[in-house]
Amino acid sequence: MNTHKAQKKWGQNFLKDTTIIDKIMASVPRSKHAVYIEIGPGKGALTEGLLALNRPVIAYEIDRNLEPTLNARFNKIEDFHLIMDDFLNRDISNDIHNHQFSEFDVHVVANLPYYITTPIIRKCLDLANLKSITIMVQDEVAKRLSAQPSTKDYGALTVLSQYYNNIDYLFQVPPHVFHPAPKVHSAVIQLTIKPERILPVDQEKSFETFIHQCFKQKRKTLINNLSSEYTNAKDVLTNYFEAEGLNPQTRAEALNLNHLVHLFQKISVQTQAKN
């Protein structure tokens, strides 16, 4: 009999409703050349669905007390590859290479602990051949990732996530389908990696820094947030707002991704010219 208790320190909430599991699996992309990365398989509720796709699954589990349960269920299945370690501490690309899956399309599937959602997404985005991320997260985070400009959920995380991905808010998940039940609603979202991005790769880190500065103090205007870090920001913004018919007192939250990319390019070009 399995007496494992959910560990609060790892944010464990085990999914027990098969209807929700079926809905998640229905949304997971299929591919003959896929390898699925599962983060935190827990007791194997989603793992079973992934293995039914007859493609390799690399599962990362931090809780060693769950190793016997996972091995008892899946260790006779050739496609199952269990790594007992913290996903954030692993070299995922090296793990994929060591399992000889380097040429495969990578699809990440996970029921994520709320407290480490952002660093896990960030780490996943660095993977070569990454095609999609299908994850269950706190509903508040899901709404932030998929938010539109001029809404309360729109911020730096939104812009950067939407720069790298097309994001779909799939469905909300109530607390009672978990054991133990969390205090808030969850949601399943899917990030589909954009095959082509607007900026050259060598500018993307600078763009990330720029976006965080744009939203550093959400109540301040964009001019005020950027002027302390970019000497030419005020002139560039004033001219841009006038050309676009925007209020000079505009805040970052009012601008969509394309506006912010264009501003970054203008500010970067003029800063380089001055240097």
C-alpha positions in Angstrom: 0.0 0.0 0.0 1.3 3.4 -0.9 1.5 5.7 2.1 3.4 8.5 0.5 2.4 11.9 1.8 2.6 15.0 -0.3 5.5 17.2 0.6 4.7 20.8 1.1 8.3 21.9 0.6 8.1 20.7 -3.0 4.6 22.1 -3.7 3.2 18.6 -4.3 -0.5 18.4 -5.2 -1.3 15.1 -6.9 -3.8 15.1 -9.7 -6.5 12.4 -9.1 -9.2 13.3 -11.5 -9.0 11.1 -14.7 -11.2 13.6 -16.6 -8.6 16.4 -16.2 -5.8 14.0 -17.1 -7.7 13.1 -20.3 -8.2 16.7 -21.2 -4.5 17.5 -20.7 -3.5 14.5 -22.9 -6.0 15.5 -25.6 -4.1 18.9 -25.9 -0.5 17.4 -25.9 1.0 17.6 -29.4 1.7 14.3 -31.2 4.7 13.6 -33.3 6.5 10.5 -34.6 9.7 12.2 -33.8 8.8 13.4 -30.3 10.5 13.0 -26.9 8.4 14.0 -23.9 9.9 15.7 -20.9 7.8 15.4 -17.8 8.7 17.5 -14.8 7.5 16.1 -11.5 5.7 12.9 -12.5 4.6 12.3 -8.9 2.8 9.0 -8.8 2.5 8.7 -12.5 -0.9 10.0 -13.4 0.2 11.9 -16.5 3.2 9.6 -17.2 0.8 6.8 -18.1 -0.9 8.9 -20.7 2.4 10.1 -22.2 3.7 6.5 -22.4 0.5 5.5 -24.3 1.7 7.8 -27.1 4.5 5.2 -27.7 7.2 7.8 -27.6 10.2 8.2 -25.2 9.4 9.9 -21.9 12.2 11.4 -19.7 10.7 12.1 -16.3 12.4 14.2 -13.6 11.3 13.6 -10.0 12.9 15.3 -7.0 11.2 13.2 -4.3 13.1 10.0 -3.8 10.2 8.5 -1.8 8.3 8.3 -5.1 11.0 6.3 -6.9 9.6 2.9 -5.9 6.1 3.8 -7.0 7.2 5.1 -10.4 9.5 2.1 -11.0 6.8 -0.4 -10.0 4.4 1.1 -12.6 6.8 1.9 -15.4 10.3 0.4 -15.2 9.4 -2.5 -17.6 8.4 0.0 -20.3 11.3 0.6 -22.6 10.2 4.2 -23.4 10.3 5.2 -19.7 13.5 7.0 -18.5 13.4 8.2 -14.9 15.9 10.7 -13.5 15.7 11.2 -9.8 16.9 14.7 -9.4 15.9 18.4 -9.3 15.0 19.5 -12.9 16.5 22.9 -12.3 19.9 21.5 -11.4 20.2 19.2 -14.4 21.8 19.8 -17.8 18.6 18.8 -19.7 20.3 19.0 -23.1 23.0 16.6 -21.9 20.4 14.2 -20.6 18.6 14.3 -23.9 21.9 13.7 -25.7 22.9 10.8 -23.4 19.6 9.1 -24.1 20.2 9.6 -27.9 17.2 11.8 -28.4 19.1 14.9 -29.6 17.4 14.9 -33.0 13.9 14.5 -31.6 11.3 17.2 -31.2 11.1 18.1 -27.5 7.7 18.5 -25.8 7.5 19.4 -22.1 4.5 18.3 -20.1 4.1 19.1 -16.3 1.9 19.8 -13.4 4.2 22.5 -11.9 4.7 23.5 -8.3 3.5 27.1 -8.1 6.6 28.5 -6.5 9.0 27.6 -9.3 6.9 28.1 -12.4 8.9 30.9 -13.9 12.4 29.4 -13.5 11.2 26.1 -15.0 9.7 27.8 -18.0 12.9 29.9 -18.5 15.0 26.8 -18.4 12.8 24.9 -20.8 13.0 27.8 -23.4 16.8 27.2 -23.7 16.3 23.7 -25.0 17.2 22.9 -28.6 14.4 21.5 -30.6 11.8 22.6 -28.1 8.4 22.7 -29.8 5.8 23.0 -27.0 5.3 23.3 -23.2 2.0 22.1 -21.9 1.8 22.8 -18.2 -0.6 23.2 -15.3 0.1 26.2 -13.2 -1.6 28.5 -10.8 -4.5 30.2 -12.5 -3.2 33.6 -11.7 0.1 32.8 -13.5 -1.7 31.4 -16.5 -3.7 34.6 -16.8 -0.5 36.6 -16.6 1.2 34.6 -19.3 -1.8 34.9 -21.7 -2.8 38.5 -20.8 -3.5 41.3 -23.2 -2.2 44.9 -23.0 -4.0 47.3 -20.6 -5.2 44.5 -18.3 -4.1 44.0 -14.7 -2.4 40.7 -15.5 -0.2 42.2 -18.3 3.5 42.6 -17.3 7.1 41.7 -18.1 6.5 38.0 -17.8 3.6 38.3 -20.3 5.7 40.2 -22.9 8.7 37.9 -22.7 6.6 34.7 -22.7 4.7 36.0 -25.8 7.9 37.0 -27.5 9.2 33.4 -27.5 5.8 31.6 -27.7 2.3 31.5 -28.9 0.3 31.0 -25.7 -3.1 29.4 -25.3 -5.0 29.4 -22.1 -6.7 25.9 -22.4 -8.9 25.4 -19.3 -9.2 26.1 -15.6 -8.8 23.4 -13.0 -10.6 23.4 -9.7 -8.8 22.6 -6.4 -10.8 19.5 -5.6 -9.3 17.4 -8.4 -6.0 17.3 -6.4 -4.8 15.6 -3.3 -4.2 17.6 -1.2 -6.4 20.3 -2.6 -4.5 23.6 -3.1 -6.2 26.8 -1.9 -6.4 28.4 -5.4 -7.6 27.4 -8.9 -5.1 26.0 -11.4 -5.1 26.2 -15.2 -3.6 24.4 -18.1 -1.8 26.5 -20.7 0.2 25.6 -23.8 3.2 27.5 -25.1 4.0 26.7 -28.7 7.5 27.8 -29.6 7.7 30.4 -32.4 9.9 29.0 -35.2 11.1 32.5 -36.0 11.5 35.4 -33.7 11.7 39.2 -34.4 15.1 39.9 -33.0 18.5 38.3 -33.6 19.4 35.8 -30.9 22.4 37.9 -29.7 20.0 40.8 -28.9 17.5 38.8 -26.9 19.2 39.0 -23.5 19.4 42.8 -23.9 15.7 42.8 -24.8 14.8 40.9 -21.7 16.7 43.4 -19.6 14.9 46.2 -21.4 11.4 44.7 -20.8 12.1 44.2 -17.1 13.1 47.9 -16.9 9.9 48.9 -18.8 7.8 47.3 -16.1 10.1 48.0 -13.1 7.6 50.3 -11.5 4.2 49.7 -13.1 2.7 52.9 -11.9 5.4 55.0 -13.5 5.3 56.1 -17.1 7.5 54.3 -19.6 9.6 57.5 -20.0 10.3 57.6 -16.3 11.1 53.9 -16.1 13.5 53.9 -19.0 15.2 57.3 -18.6 17.2 56.2 -15.6 18.9 53.4 -17.6 18.9 54.6 -21.2 20.1 58.2 -21.8 18.3 58.6 -25.1 15.0 57.1 -23.9 13.0 60.3 -23.4 13.7 61.7 -26.9 13.0 58.3 -28.6 9.8 57.7 -26.7 8.5 61.2 -27.2 9.0 61.0 -30.9 7.6 57.4 -31.1 4.5 58.3 -29.1 3.8 61.3 -31.3 4.2 59.3 -34.5 1.9 56.5 -33.2 -0.7 58.9 -31.7 0.0 57.7 -28.2 -0.2 59.7 -24.9 3.3 60.8 -23.7 2.2 59.5 -20.2 1.8 56.0 -21.6 2.8 53.1 -19.3 4.4 49.9 -20.4 1.2 47.9 -19.7 -0.6 49.8 -22.6 1.9 48.7 -25.3 1.8 45.4 -27.1 4.8 43.2 -28.0 5.4 44.8 -31.4 5.4 48.3 -29.9 7.9 47.3 -27.2 10.2 45.5 -29.7 10.2 48.6 -32.0 11.1 50.8 -29.0 13.9 48.5 -28.0 15.4 48.6 -31.5 15.2 52.4 -31.7 16.8 52.9 -28.2 19.5 50.3 -28.9 20.4 51.8 -32.3 20.7 55.3 -30.9 22.6 54.1 -27.8 25.2 52.3 -30.0 25.5 55.4 -32.2 26.3 57.5 -29.1 28.9 55.0 -27.9 
